[in-house]
Structures are given as structure tokens and as C-alpha cells.
Amino acid sequence: MEQLKAAIRDIPDFPKPGVGFKDITPLLADPATFKLAIDLFKERHAGNQIDMVVGIEARGFIFASALAYALGAGTCLVRKPGKLPHAVHQQTYELEYGTDTVEIHSDAFKPGQRILIIDDVLATGGTVAATIDLISTNFDVEIVESDFLMELGFLNGRARLGSNPIHALLTY
């Protein structure tokens, strides 16, 4: 895990003063660390018979595609409104100041499929909670787990997800 942590760059005061941004682009640019991250997720789910890996916009797409390939699963995208070209289901959720919405194609899954959700970071948990609600409300599938490259534990996003299984490779 130290190899992964060493590949994540800290950017102070981004996107605004007082925020410490965890930049994963060096990890993604280095073949060894990107492969290590995907391999760790793959090892975790090798026997779980995952049918579909769901990537949350936008960096989650990177991990979802690579992991789906590694697991021999399909992948689908959860996006912001207006980005998916076919009929969608949507879920609106509360932000600190206002609301946001996520969407998924209405034909994203077949009944009974085993789903893995993945994103780069678990922060406050709002987007992943909305994604879990979106999927569980509209589809007859099993969400096996929600995985993250890193969790910002001090933001307590895990608490927002209730009893849903969660795993992060790194915790800050």
C-alpha cells in the first residue's frame, strides 16, 4: 500500500483554499502502480462472480473499465444528467449547498446480476449513496460491495452508506 500512497500527489489549496486535493494522476501514469491497484481489487473479488462493475463519473470510469476487464465482467457508467443517450433512471441527492443528480441507463442490468460499484475516492459519501439508491430502487440485482482507491476517513462518508459493504485500498 505504501507504493500506492507514494504515487498519490498532495495538492494544497485545490480546488479552493483550505482543501488538500489527492491527485491520482501520477498513480494512473505509472504502469506498475496502476496495475497494482487493479490487481488488488481483482484479488479481492476473484471468487465473487461479479457480473458488472459500475463506474461513477468520472475517475471511477477508469477503475471500472480496467477492473471489469480483469474480472471478465461488463461495465456500466453512472453519469451526471444529460450525458447518457438512452432512457435513464435518475436519483437526486442532497449536497451541502443544494442538490445533484446521477443517472444510469434503464437497461443497465439483467435481474439477478452481481454488481460491484467503484470510484476513486470516498469523501462525504453523497454520490455513492445516491448510486446505491439508484441501483437498488430500479433493478433486481445484488450490490456486492462499493470499492474505492482511497477513503478520506475524516469526512465520515462511510457513515452515510449504512450497512452497504465498503472497501478502500487506502485511508487518509
Protein Blocks (a to p, Z undefined) as FASTA:
>chain_A
ZZmmmmpccdehiabehiacddfklmmmpmklmmmmmmmmmmmmmmnopabdcdddfklm
mmmmmmmmmnopacdddddehkafbdcdddddddfbbcddddddfklpcehiacddddfb
dceommmmmmmmmmmmmpccddfbacdfbdcfknommmmnomaccddfbdZZ
